[in-house]
Amino acid sequence: MGFARTQSYCRLRWPFGTSVNDGIPSDSSLGEPISLTYSTIDSIMVAVISLGPGCLLYKRDLKKAHHKFPVDPRDYHLLGYTWDNQSYFDTVLSMGLRSAAIACQRSTSAVSWISRQQGHLLFNYLDDFICVSSQYSQCWFSSPRRVISVARASSLVKNIVRLRQW
């Protein structure tokens, strides 16, 4: 007998002006100013053009990466809901939570930066990675050992989840 998998989704952007996301600053994280930048298709195209015809593109997704970041226990009450006379509280970052996007982007940006320092053309967008290379063996995530070594170097080993081939 199997169990049905249930999933909740809380509209954290509603109601406008008093939502959970309205209480989360978009210009700071953990009390420090931030300015998130995302990889663009233009930056990926520049890499493709620089490698020329025959170059390869690879994509990896960190499945449910935002669920790897714990919520501060002092904020549990902000992420609670009631269903069927039961109270539930998210203890990890929820999909749609402004700070989940910030945490994912900052973490994957760190991994991309470290990888670029090692000569790889790696781009990230939230929990997705795109690698541009002239051959598969040069791609950053062609080897699980490379993924783990970069993650350890950036203290992100707890946030790396099983990579699935796309």
Buried (B, 14 or more C-beta within 10 A) or exposed (E): EEEEEEEEEBEBEEEEEEBBBBEBEEEEBEEEEEEEEEBEEEBBEEBBEEBEEEBBBBEBBBEEBBBBBEBEEEBEEBBEEEEEEEEEEBBBBBBBBBBBBBBBBEBBBBBBEBBEEEEBBBBBBBBBBBBBBEEEEBBBBBEEEBBEBBBEBBEBEEBBBEBEEE
